[in-house]
């Protein structure tokens, strides 16, 4: 397979501009598209990561965008269908990225600075080159190619395959990651994390331990597979 790892940012992108505005991180999959009259409708889904207040604001603002035809949300998860004109340059670029001949090896990650990173693959190099060529036609698009080579695929990441965490477990884990608890040397303590969460130390430890207990066997299995 030919593998392309690319990082890009586009002014006016409905997801990227809101990731910056509301300080959220998005894990996103492009699924498919369909055409009706003079419009193209693109179907995608994702997980939104950030404070509860910011996530609510993100979904509210996204739903108000006139390009969005349908938005369904459930906690952090969403499915979105939005439209572009068939004749637009952007529509052609999106057709290339939603090409069914392209495989997403893992979700695209849209960070809080608006940069979006993809790792995709195809049996034919020309499909990936076509995607780059069509993206270059966008006026407000900048990108960096991080990797472009032929190799054998050894893994495929699907976000629904990971264990489900409760909201409290997820919040404890994300706060620990964001504050550097798992770094070396550690940048924070459990006491500080509990105080930031406005709960007791024992309660915070309980939620974090439960999250770790669910995730560690999953990741160890992936490492050893």
C-alpha positions in Angstrom: 0.0 0.0 0.0 1.0 3.6 -0.5 0.8 5.6 2.7 0.4 9.4 2.9 0.8 11.2 6.2 -0.1 14.8 5.7 -0.8 17.8 8.0 -2.8 20.7 6.7 -4.8 23.8 7.6 -7.5 25.5 5.6 -9.1 28.9 6.4 -12.9 28.5 6.5 -12.9 24.8 7.1 -16.1 24.1 9.2 -14.3 21.9 11.7 -10.8 23.5 11.8 -12.1 27.0 12.4 -14.3 25.8 15.3 -11.5 23.7 16.8 -9.6 27.0 17.2 -12.6 29.1 18.3 -13.8 26.7 21.0 -10.4 25.1 22.0 -11.5 21.5 21.2 -9.7 18.6 19.6 -11.5 16.5 17.0 -10.9 12.9 16.0 -12.6 12.6 12.6 -13.4 10.1 9.9 -14.5 10.9 6.3 -17.0 8.3 5.3 -18.6 8.9 1.9 -20.5 11.5 -0.2 -23.5 11.7 -2.5 -24.8 14.2 -5.1 -28.2 15.8 -5.5 -28.9 18.4 -8.1 -26.1 21.0 -7.9 -24.9 20.0 -4.4 -22.5 17.4 -3.0 -23.2 16.1 0.5 -20.2 14.8 2.6 -20.8 12.4 5.4 -18.3 12.3 8.4 -18.3 11.4 12.0 -16.0 12.2 15.0 -15.3 12.6 18.6 -14.9 16.0 20.3 -12.5 16.5 23.2 -12.5 19.5 25.5 -14.3 21.1 28.4 -18.1 20.4 28.5 -18.9 24.1 28.0 -16.6 24.3 24.9 -18.1 21.1 23.4 -21.6 22.4 23.8 -20.6 25.7 22.2 -18.9 23.8 19.4 -22.0 21.7 18.5 -24.3 24.7 18.8 -22.1 26.8 16.4 -21.6 23.9 14.0 -25.4 23.3 13.8 -25.9 27.0 12.9 -23.6 26.8 9.9 -25.7 27.0 6.7 -23.5 24.4 5.0 -24.6 21.8 7.6 -27.4 19.7 6.3 -27.7 17.3 9.2 -25.9 17.1 12.6 -26.6 14.3 15.1 -24.7 14.4 18.4 -24.5 12.0 21.4 -22.3 13.2 24.2 -18.8 13.6 22.5 -19.7 11.7 19.4 -21.3 13.2 16.3 -22.3 12.5 12.7 -22.4 15.4 10.3 -23.5 15.9 6.7 -22.6 19.1 5.0 -22.8 20.4 1.5 -20.7 22.1 -1.2 -21.5 23.2 -4.7 -20.7 20.6 -7.4 -18.8 23.3 -9.3 -16.7 24.6 -6.5 -12.9 24.0 -6.2 -13.5 22.9 -2.7 -16.1 20.3 -3.7 -13.5 18.7 -6.1 -10.9 18.7 -3.3 -13.3 17.0 -0.9 -14.3 14.4 -3.5 -10.7 13.5 -3.7 -10.4 13.1 0.1 -13.6 11.1 0.4 -12.5 8.8 -2.4 -13.6 5.2 -1.5 -10.3 4.0 -2.9 -8.6 5.7 0.0 -8.4 4.0 3.5 -8.1 6.0 6.7 -5.6 4.2 8.8 -6.7 6.2 11.9 -9.0 9.1 12.5 -7.9 12.5 11.3 -6.8 14.6 14.3 -7.8 18.3 14.2 -6.0 20.1 17.0 -6.9 23.3 18.9 -4.6 25.3 16.6 -6.6 24.2 13.5 -4.0 21.9 12.1 -5.4 18.6 10.8 -3.3 15.5 10.4 -4.3 12.5 8.2 -2.7 9.1 7.8 -4.3 7.5 4.7 -3.4 4.7 2.3 -4.3 3.4 -1.1 -3.2 0.6 -3.4 -2.4 3.1 -6.1 -0.1 6.1 -5.6 -2.0 8.3 -8.1 -5.1 8.5 -5.9 -3.0 10.1 -3.2 -1.2 12.4 -5.6 -4.6 13.5 -7.0 -5.7 14.4 -3.5 -2.6 16.5 -3.0 -3.1 18.2 -6.4 -6.7 19.0 -5.8 -6.0 20.3 -2.3 -3.3 22.6 -3.7 -5.9 24.4 -5.7 -7.6 25.7 -2.6 -6.8 29.3 -2.0 -6.5 29.2 1.8 -4.9 25.8 2.2 -1.4 25.2 3.6 0.1 21.8 4.2 3.2 19.7 5.0 3.8 16.1 3.8 5.1 14.2 6.8 5.4 10.8 5.0 4.7 9.4 1.6 6.0 6.0 0.8 5.1 2.4 0.0 4.9 0.0 2.9 2.9 -2.9 4.4 0.1 -1.9 6.8 0.4 -3.4 10.3 -2.5 -1.7 12.0 -5.9 0.0 11.5 -7.3 2.3 14.3 -11.0 2.6 14.7 -12.2 4.8 17.5 -15.3 2.7 18.3 -13.1 -0.3 19.1 -11.7 1.3 22.3 -13.4 0.6 25.6 -16.1 3.0 26.6 -15.4 5.2 29.5 -17.9 7.0 31.7 -17.9 10.9 31.5 -16.2 11.1 34.9 -13.5 8.5 33.9 -12.9 10.3 30.6 -12.7 13.7 32.3 -10.2 12.4 34.9 -8.0 10.8 32.2 -8.0 13.8 29.9 -7.2 16.2 32.7 -4.3 13.9 33.7 -3.0 13.8 30.2 -3.4 17.6 29.5 -1.7 18.5 32.8 1.3 16.3 32.2 0.6 13.6 34.9 1.9 10.9 32.6 5.0 12.8 31.5 8.5 12.3 32.9 9.2 14.0 35.1 5.6 14.5 36.1 4.3 18.0 35.9 1.5 17.7 38.4 0.1 15.5 41.2 -3.1 13.7 41.9 -3.8 16.2 44.6 -3.7 19.1 42.2 -5.8 17.3 39.6 -8.4 16.5 42.2 -8.5 20.1 43.3 -8.8 21.3 39.6 -11.7 18.8 39.2 -13.3 20.1 42.4 -13.7 16.6 43.9 -12.0 14.7 46.7 -8.6 13.0 46.1 -10.1 9.6 46.7 -12.9 10.2 44.2 -10.5 11.4 41.5 -8.2 8.5 42.1 -11.1 6.1 41.8 -12.2 7.6 38.4 -8.7 7.7 37.0 -7.9 4.1 38.1 -11.1 2.8 36.5 -10.2 4.5 33.2 -6.7 3.1 33.3 -8.0 -0.4 34.2 -10.3 -0.3 31.1 -7.7 1.1 28.7 -4.5 -0.7 29.7 -5.5 -4.2 28.6 -6.8 -2.8 25.3 -3.5 -1.1 24.5 -1.3 -3.9 25.7 -3.2 -6.2 23.4 -2.6 -3.8 20.5 1.1 -3.6 21.3 1.5 -7.4 21.5 -0.6 -8.2 18.4 
